C-alpha cells in the first residue's frame, strides 16, 4: 500500500493517451518529482520498485514520485495516464500500487478522457477531473475486504480465469489447474457465487470487452479476440445478451457520454 494525500486537488502536469509496445516490448521510466496514474486497456507485467504485478484491461496503477517503473508489454499497448503532484496536506489515503477497477473502469475512463480534452494541463478543470478519479481509486481500495473469504479453489479459479480471458477455457481445464474435479469446482462455484463457472467466465469476458470498447482504439474484431471470442457472430450475440447492445452501439454510446463530461 502507498500513502496518497487527497485532502486538496493535485497539481496535474501531464494527462494523455500512451501507446507503447510498438518498437520495444520493454520500457523503464523514472520521474523524480511526479506521481504516475495509469488506466490500462491491455495486459502486461508492471514492475515497481522491484515488485512485479500482473496488469489486465480495466486495471489501474499509482506509483509515487521517484519510483523506477518497468513495463513488459505483449504487443501494442494503450493506456490513459496522468502525471501529478499531490497536495501535501491532510491525512493520506492508503491505496494499492495496482488494483482492478472492475465496474468503475468506465467511469475512470470518462474522467481521464475529460481531463485530456480539457486544456491546458494545469487548469482547475483538469485538476478536478484527476482529483475525482483519484478519490474513486481510493474508494476502490477502501471497499476491498481484508483477506479472501472464498474457498481457495474458487479464488484460484477466479484468478486463473482473469489471467487467461483471451484464451480458450473450459471448466474441466480450470478445475485441473486448481486441483479439484470438474463437478467439485462446479458445486463450489454455485454455492459461493450463485453462478456457474461458464456464467462467471462470460461475465468477466464481457466486462473486459466493454472496457476495451470504451477505453481503447482496438478494432471490434481485436476486442473480440482479446476476450477469447474470436468469432464475431458469437461475440455480437454475447454482447447483446450480457450488455444489452451490439459492440458498435456500446462503443458509440459510451464514447459520446465520455466526450460530454
C-alpha positions in Angstrom: 0.0 0.0 0.0 1.1 3.6 -0.7 0.1 6.8 1.1 -1.6 9.2 -1.2 -2.6 12.7 0.0 -6.1 13.6 -1.3 -7.2 16.5 1.0 -6.7 19.0 -1.8 -6.6 18.9 -5.6 -3.3 17.7 -7.1 -1.1 19.7 -9.5 -1.6 17.9 -12.8 1.4 18.3 -15.1 0.5 15.9 -17.9 -2.5 13.9 -19.0 -2.8 11.9 -22.2 -3.0 8.6 -24.0 0.1 6.5 -24.0 0.8 4.0 -26.8 3.7 1.6 -26.3 5.0 -1.8 -27.3 5.3 -1.0 -31.0 9.1 -0.5 -31.1 10.1 -2.3 -27.9 8.4 -4.7 -25.6 10.0 -3.1 -22.5 10.1 0.4 -21.2 11.7 1.7 -18.0 10.7 5.1 -16.5 11.7 7.2 -13.5 10.0 10.5 -12.9 11.8 12.1 -10.0 9.1 14.6 -8.8 5.8 13.3 -10.2 3.3 10.6 -9.3 2.0 8.4 -12.2 -1.6 7.2 -12.7 -2.3 4.7 -15.4 -5.6 3.1 -16.5 -4.9 0.1 -18.7 -6.5 -1.3 -21.9 -4.0 -4.2 -22.2 -2.3 -6.9 -20.3 1.4 -6.6 -19.2 3.8 -7.1 -16.4 4.4 -4.0 -14.4 7.4 -3.8 -12.0 7.5 -1.0 -9.5 10.5 -0.7 -7.1 11.4 -4.4 -7.7 7.9 -5.9 -7.2 6.1 -7.3 -10.3 2.3 -7.0 -10.8 0.2 -8.7 -13.5 -1.9 -6.0 -15.2 -5.0 -6.6 -17.3 -7.5 -4.3 -19.1 -9.5 -2.3 -16.6 -6.7 -2.3 -14.0 -5.3 1.0 -12.5 -1.9 1.7 -11.0 -0.5 4.5 -8.9 3.2 5.0 -8.5 4.9 7.6 -6.2 7.4 10.1 -7.4 10.9 8.7 -7.8 9.8 5.1 -8.3 11.5 3.0 -11.0 8.7 1.6 -13.2 9.2 -1.1 -15.8 6.6 -2.2 -18.3 6.9 -5.6 -20.1 4.4 -5.4 -23.0 2.9 -8.2 -25.1 2.4 -6.1 -28.2 0.8 -2.7 -29.0 -0.4 -1.3 -25.6 -2.6 1.7 -25.0 -3.3 3.4 -21.6 -4.6 6.6 -20.2 -2.3 8.4 -17.8 -1.8 11.4 -15.6 1.4 12.8 -14.0 0.7 14.9 -10.9 2.0 16.2 -7.6 -0.3 15.6 -4.7 -1.1 18.4 -2.4 0.9 17.7 0.8 -1.9 18.4 3.2 -4.2 16.3 5.3 -4.1 12.7 6.3 -3.3 10.4 3.3 -5.4 7.6 1.9 -3.7 4.2 1.6 -4.1 2.6 -1.8 -2.5 -0.4 -3.6 0.0 0.2 -6.3 -2.2 -1.9 -8.7 -5.8 -2.9 -8.5 -8.7 -4.0 -10.7 -11.1 -1.1 -11.2 -13.9 -3.5 -12.1 -17.2 -1.8 -12.8 -15.6 1.6 -12.0 -13.3 1.4 -15.1 -15.7 3.1 -17.5 -16.3 5.9 -15.0 -12.5 6.4 -14.5 -12.1 6.3 -18.3 -14.6 9.1 -18.7 -12.9 11.2 -16.0 -9.5 10.8 -17.5 -10.7 11.4 -21.1 -12.5 14.6 -19.9 -9.2 15.7 -18.3 -7.4 15.0 -21.5 -9.9 17.0 -23.5 -9.7 20.0 -21.1 -6.9 22.4 -21.7 -4.3 23.3 -20.5 -3.0 20.6 -18.3 -2.6 22.9 -15.3 -6.1 24.2 -15.4 -8.6 23.8 -12.5 -10.9 21.6 -14.5 -8.1 19.1 -15.3 -7.1 19.0 -11.6 -10.8 18.5 -10.7 -11.2 15.5 -13.1 -8.0 13.8 -11.9 -8.8 14.5 -8.3 -12.2 12.9 -8.7 -10.5 9.9 -10.4 -8.0 9.6 -7.5 -10.8 9.6 -4.9 -12.7 6.9 -6.9 -9.5 4.8 -6.9 -9.1 5.3 -3.1 -12.7 4.2 -2.7 -11.9 1.0 -4.5 -9.2 0.2 -2.0 -11.4 1.1 0.9 -14.1 -1.3 -0.4 -11.7 -4.2 -0.7 -12.1 -6.6 2.2 -9.1 -7.8 4.2 -8.4 -11.4 3.4 -10.4 -13.5 0.9 -13.4 -15.4 2.4 -13.8 -17.6 -0.7 -12.9 -21.3 -0.9 -9.2 -21.5 -2.0 -10.2 -23.4 -5.2 -12.8 -20.8 -6.1 -10.3 -17.9 -5.5 -7.7 -19.8 -7.5 -10.1 -20.5 -10.4 -11.2 -16.8 -10.5 -7.5 -15.7 -10.6 -6.7 -18.2 -13.4 -9.8 -17.1 -15.4 -8.9 -13.4 -15.0 -5.3 -14.0 -16.2 -6.5 -16.1 -19.2 -9.6 -14.4 -20.5 -8.2 -14.2 -24.0 -7.5 -17.9 -24.3 -9.9 -20.9 -24.8 -11.0 -22.0 -21.4 -13.1 -25.0 -20.2 -14.5 -25.9 -16.8 -12.5 -29.1 -16.9 -9.3 -27.3 -17.7 -9.8 -24.7 -15.0 -10.6 -27.4 -12.5 -7.4 -29.3 -13.4 -5.3 -26.2 -12.9 -6.7 -25.6 -9.4 -6.5 -29.2 -8.4 -10.2 -30.2 -8.0 -12.6 -32.2 -10.1 -14.9 -30.7 -12.6 -18.0 -31.5 -10.5 -16.5 -30.3 -7.3 -15.5 -26.9 -8.8 -19.0 -26.6 -10.3 -20.6 -27.2 -6.9 -18.2 -24.8 -5.1 -18.7 -22.0 -7.6 -22.5 -22.4 -7.4 -22.5 -22.3 -3.6 -20.2 -19.3 -3.2 -21.2 -17.1 -6.2 -24.6 -18.3 -7.2 -23.3 -18.7 -10.7 -21.8 -21.4 -12.9 -18.2 -21.3 -13.9 -19.2 -20.6 -17.5 -21.6 -17.8 -16.5 -18.8 -16.2 -14.4 -16.3 -16.5 -17.3 -18.8 -15.0 -19.7 -19.5 -12.0 -17.5 -15.8 -11.3 -16.9 -15.1 -11.5 -20.6 -17.9 -9.1 -21.3 -16.8 -6.7 -18.5 -13.4 -6.6 -20.1 -14.9 -6.3 -23.6 -17.0 -3.3 -22.5 -13.9 -1.6 -21.1 -11.9 -2.2 -24.3 -14.7 -0.9 -26.4 -15.0 2.3 -24.4 -11.4 2.9 -23.4 -9.3 1.7 -26.3 -9.0 2.2 -30.1 -8.8 -1.5 -30.7 -10.9 -2.7 -33.6 -14.0 -4.7 -32.7 -12.5 -7.9 -34.1 -9.4 -7.3 -32.0 -11.5 -6.7 -28.8 -13.4 -9.9 -29.5 -10.2 -11.9 -29.9 -8.7 -10.4 -26.8 -11.5 -11.7 -24.7 -11.4 -15.2 -26.1 -14.4 -14.9 -28.5 -12.7 -14.5 -32.0 -15.9 -15.5 -33.8 -17.6 -12.1 -34.5 -21.1 -13.6 -34.7 -20.7 -15.2 -31.3 -19.2 -12.0 -29.9 -22.1 -9.9 -31.1 -24.6 -12.4 -29.7 -22.8 -12.5 -26.3 -22.7 -8.6 -26.2 -26.4 -8.4 -26.9 -27.2 -11.0 -24.2 -24.8 -9.7 -21.5 -24.5 -6.0 -22.2 -27.8 -5.3 -24.0 -26.4 -3.9 -27.2 -24.1 -4.5 -30.1 -20.4 -3.9 -29.7 -20.6 -0.9 -32.1 -23.5 0.6 -30.2 -21.7 0.2 -26.9 -18.6 1.9 -28.3 -20.6 4.8 -29.9 -22.9 5.5 -26.9 -20.2 5.3 -24.3 -17.7 7.4 -26.3 -20.4 10.0 -26.6 -21.0 10.0 -22.9 -17.3 10.3 -22.1 -16.9 13.2 -24.5 -19.8 15.0 -22.9 -18.1 15.0 -19.5 
